[in-house]
Amino acid sequence: MKEIQVMQSWLAGFVIEHNICPFAKRPFTQDRIRIRVVETDNEEVLTKALLEELSDLVTINRAQLETTLLVFPNLFSEFDDFWAYWEWTQDLLVASKTEGLIQLVGFHPDFYFGESDQDDLANYTNRSPYPLIHLLREESVEDAISQFSGIDQIPDRNATYLRTLSKKVLENLRIGHHD
């Protein structure tokens, strides 16, 4: 499936190679990152897939499945629509009794942080080839915090680094091309 190949290329060539997330390499090389593509234009179908992935992350051993990227290329082409859905998923965590166990992080081709200019290259931290939600175990986050003393500096470090690159380079990295 084309989307899975693009996502793997983005993870390897951008997230890992540029050390955007210092915690991604191990589960990636150990094949413990699930990339699930939901090819629907129906929010209910997406929500059902999200609930299935939440359940899997709570029940499947971490040694087999560390984290999930739920990719939905046919929904939410507009960032504001995507963000409204992502905000709603926070209520879904409560309703599914997975709040405190799983974190949801949003990524989108046009992602921008609310306090930033949309053209700020630091937004590429959360710009991905397709709209997606990263399902992250709280346990994994806690382990990362305990093992990495400078975790609070990662966002500022990434912003500073990304601003040294050109928009063209970042766009090529986002879509999985590595010149």
Salt bridges, closest charged atoms under 4 A:
GLU52 OE1 - ARG36 NH2 2.73
GLU52 OE2 - LYS48 NZ 2.93
GLU53 OE1 - ARG34 NH1 2.73
GLU53 OE2 - ARG36 NH1 2.87
ASP56 OD2 - ARG34 NH1 2.70
GLU66 OE1 - ARG32 NH1 2.76
GLU66 OE1 - ARG62 NE 3.07
ASP120 OD2 - ARG163 NH2 2.69
GLU139 OE2 - ARG62 NH1 3.35
ASP143 OD2 - ARG62 NH1 2.71
GLU171 OE1 - ARG174 NH2 2.78
